[in-house]
């Protein structure tokens, strides 16, 4: 592979922001026809490096080469014109425009007098969509698509140009398993055409499935490149964070307190039915199942975001009626949502204000909010959760995913809840921060919290849970203790195959 000239190469790239040196002399290359994975913790510099390559940021120092020709990328459109396509983790689509208009935005085919050639636009778009095997067409309004299908529109953009390199930044974060298969087929086709693929992901199983080489960044610096076939997850993790991680299953017996939450016969339309379970103080109960199993909807009902058709909720042995999140909070229930950016944070606000957002009324003296009280709350949970930010003034949108998640958890812990529900606690978070969140969840249980963890990742739910509730099509199929659960039995349960129903 080293004998082949790179499709593109970055040499000694430096990028600094006020107070932060995001990239410190980083070099990187991708060979035509290879999948080169770029890994590192949140904040390591991966996305910044790719934004330099994609023309979004201008480097302070360093050089970009396209097929060994030195070049400068002044804009994403210029980068695309030179064969570099960036498929962003954060969707950058116009909801009110059609799929075709989004895919060819800025490059719409024209007829005489500058008129848009709509027939050509729709024909070319449908041809691209056919390669992706999607269930929508060129004229579909993007705002009417699911998040997963919007991601497929982003991917379709890569197929409109004669690409030399395509950058995929966490492309599977919103995709179903079936859509992932389609994506990997597209990547394989691009490889066969000699396109270099740069693949950024925290998901080790994907990296080892599709990549040829793995390069690692840490703290804005290049740490090394490994051949995927010659390495393993532990070696990559050590390179990323400087240490090994404890990813063993949880078999530690919890010290259970009283039952903090009990659900009996909870039913909500076709989403879930006859769901019953208990959560003790000092216990982590994991909910595991496929997409559509009803896990999140149960949490939303407990938190007052969704009305149940039948069933009862008990807190500390007393039946309660929860019709809104305000009532849930009053009863000591907190929910860390699956979508931390869309539902858990105000990205344009600073760390302190996000942390104390739910307590503004309590911290108000006359017409003013007490700055001192807000800062004291932030400082307490910054230290307790090891939140890494230059100061409370830092805009939350500029933090890494792991630190953003800690802000959300801190916000809810500051409300002194009895029951903490955490939905997909480590989605989009690097392995180092993931381990910290897992340890935090276990520690909260030891402190007497009753914790529910909803996760789509089997290793995660096995690692943090004292009991696991396996769900299938809105039903609890089986409950497992940490000691009795096996991967096979868990997979069978969430697939609807249960030989010994315990639930």
Secondary structure, DSSP 8 states (H G I E B T S, - for coil): -TTS-EEEEEEEEEEEETTEEEEEEEEEEEETT-EEEEE--TTSSHHHHHHHHTTSS--SEEEEEETTEEE---SHHHHHHTTEEEE-SS----TTSBHHHHHTTT---B-GGG-B-HHHHHHHHHHHHHHHT-S--TTSBGGGS-HHHHHHHHHHHGGGS--SEEEEESTTTT--HHHHHHHHHHHHHHHHTT-EEEEE-S-HHHHHHH-SEEEEEETTEEEEEEEGGG--HHHHHHHHHSS--------------SEEEEEEEEEETTTEEEEEEEEETTEEEEEEE-TTSSHHHHHHHHTTSS--SEEEEEETTEEE---SHHHHHHTTEEEE-S-IIIII--TTSBHHHHHTGGGTTTTEETTEE-HHHHHHHHHHHHHHHT---S-TTSBGGGS-HHHHHHHHHHHHHTT--SEEEEESTTTT--HHHHHHHHHHHHHHHHTT-EEEEEES-HHHHHHH-SEEEEEETTEEEEEEETTT--HHHHHHHHTT--SS---
